[in-house]
Amino acid sequence: MTIGLTPSWWSRQFRGLAVGAVVIFLGLITALVRRHQPATPAPQDEGDDDARLVIVHANPGYVGPIVCAECHAARVHEFQGTRHFRACWRPEDGPMPHVFDQTTTYVSRNPGVRFTIHRENGDYIQTLIRSSTAGERRETWRIDYIYGSGGRADEVYFTWKGDTLHELPIAWLGPQQCWGEQFYDPLDPGDFTRVTTVRCVECHFTWLGHVAGTENEYRRDGAILGVTCERCHGPGRDHVEHHRRHPHDRQPHAIVRPRQLSRERQMDLCAQCHSNALRARRSPFHYLPGEPLEDFYRMNLGDDRESDHVADQVKYLKRSRCYQHSEMTCTTCHNPHRPQDFSAVARACQKCHEPEHCRDRDRLPFGVRDQCVACHMPQYPRVAIKFHTADDQYVFPMRPHEHRIGIYPAARLETLWNHLRQSPVESEQHEADRLRQKLVDHWQAEARRFQSEYRFLSAIGAWREAWRFDPSPQTRQRLDEAIAIQARIDADLNAVQQALRVGRPRDAIPLLEGILSLKPNLARAHGRLGTLYASDGQMSRAVKHLETVTQCDPDDAYGQNMLGWMAYVRGDGATAIDAFRKADTIMPRTVEINYRWGLALLLLERWSEAEERLRFALEIDPNHPGCLQGLSQALRHLGRTDEAIELARRAVRLTRSQEPEMLLSLAEAYGDSNRVEEAIATAEKAKALAIWKSPAIIPVILRRLDEWRIDAARQTPR
């Protein structure tokens, strides 16, 4: 494995943290390709518990709907019937799907994997059973929370493992009335559960205490499930306390009244979750109603359905002429306090549009003349939410309404077809057949267009639409062909992961090249291939692929992050900082990006800036050993050696005194504080570990030991 560092660079960087970081690069370069997201902190049991800071973001005053009901009982009771209220609920709050009444076995498409789902002693249970030559392995989980939509789409289940929250592999698909499996890597030796990220929690809880620096560690005490009153009206503690003290005060105190907000701030309330506001700029649950949402989240820039993490209704609504030429907001059609009344949506259209405004009205059958939503806000397959089932792949259970209100010829055809095919009149039946064929032709053309753009999930969605109108073997064959391409891409990505897990990164290179031959615009594959080329010394190829990442996906910071790291390793701090700044623009408030940015500032000896950057990184993750080590380095050079020693000690304790680079940094801090004996003792420990963990830094340790021993000899009285 070649990095391409010159001897002169090594000689300039022997002293301090940069050496350790360069050595660490050899190990990180493979680890980084395992996931597109930056590395996560070590679990609690991998560090010194006394050194680990547990910082839980404070509840800003959320009290929950039960407290709101003290004065607003009727409104809260009505609200409890909404899907917002049930964005997250406990099984005991029900209802649960009837299939839990008996034990069900779901046999995965992946060999040797099956699941059982049942109810036992009042608990709802999922069990993973993996068969291999070594025998059967079982993992059993209790379902603690459900995300769902009242049976209209999928219900996803979650379990607590200690204080960490995980998403379970099997979900119930309401429209299909069957079990579906989440996308997991069948080659992974783990249990196939997924961490429940903070951004996921923010859109399904009103409040859940998050432990800073962790992906999915939370404190359950005080959790407020669902999207309840305070997500739009703001934390209610001060409001409640005031009105308890002044029960006759009829003026609302210390609470947000959304109708008094500007139009943009009203839209922001919904955009908290109904937009692609995925990248947090502040700590979790920090946004409060009335603030500009853009100050708290970066909006994703991806502009196709495959990039939509959510349905992104706000983005598409704002593209509508109806929105642009009126003062409408989401609440024009949706009453947030009541269960959805779909007839109210049609009535909302009539607030601005008279029936005669529809140019087609006189040509439409009487039965469809007022179906504004069906023609102008058609349903579509939400391809970003997908499952495998026992007999199919890439099933999209959700069919939300298009929120870019517009003219959709295919939607008009389908609305007419739905009406005419129920007619007993033979001529209308013939017309329905003609419309059906036009719809088949439309969706087949759409599917071919998507495939030519390498958007295979969208193509699968379009073929499924065609199959709705033409469930023939020929259409199913075309659908299966599109599925096979996407399945091969996903299987090869899993094979890449496996090659890295078993320490054979060179085997991953042809797999990634094959993936890109099928889907040349897959940012994830370009990022991983670029990193592997870098680890193999093919720097020009690495740079080409890493630069392509953001060209393919403007919301993917991986390419810039790795380009910055490569620049840092070759000693080009200025270029590294520029790349990390770009990565931070894409993915703000990410500990690894800010950590590496801090390292680049250290490289340029910009000590005060490095201190600021690394302190910010530690706000994100107070237990990041590398940030503690780097900050210690900066403080040493700023003459604050006592602080430097304490930070270096924490880094050593968090890594259980098993990382020679951390021990060397502590020894350096002791040496700068003229505590020479402690420096020598710590460096000896670093040397013993480095022999088998990081042999490249042994010359550095030996040189420093020689210096400190000379200093010790000078200090020894003769």
Buried (B, 14 or more C-beta within 10 A) or exposed (E): EEBEBEEEBBEEBBEBBBBBBBBBBBEBBBEBBEEBBBBBBBEBEEBBEEBBEBBBBEBEBBBBBEBBBEEBEEBBEBBBEBBBBBBBBEBEEEEBBEBBEEEBEBEBBBEEBBBBBBBEEEEBBBBBBBEEEEEEEEBEBBBBBBBBBBEBBBBBBBBBEEBBBBBBBBBBBBBBEBBBBBEBBBBEEEBBBBBBBBBBBBBBBBBBBBBBBBBBBBBEEEBBBBBBBBBBBBBBBBBBBBBEEEEEEEEEEBBBEBEEBEEEBBBBBBBBBBBBBBBBBBBBBBBBBBBEBEEBBBBBEBEEBEBBBBBBBBBBBBEBEBBEEEEBBBBBBBEBBEBBEEEEBBEBBEEEEEEEEBEEEEEBEEBBBBBBBBBBBBBBBBBBBBBBBEEBBBBBBBBBBBBBBBEBEBBBBBBBBBBBBEBEEEEBEEBBEEBBEBBBEBBBEBBBEBBEEBBBBBBBBBBBBBBBBBEEEEBBEBBBEBBEBBBBBBBBBBBBBBBBBEEEBEBBBEBBEBBBEBBEBBBBBBBBBBBBBBBBEBBEBBBBBBBBBBEBBBBBBBBBBBBBBBBBBBBBBEBBBBBBBBBBEBBBBBBBBBBBBBBBBBBBEBBEBBBBBBBBBBBBBBBBBBBBBBBBBBBBBBEBBEBBBBBBBBBBBBBEBEBBBBBBBBBBBBBBBEBBEBBBEBBEBBBEBBEEBBEEBBEBBEEBBEBBBEBEEEEEEE
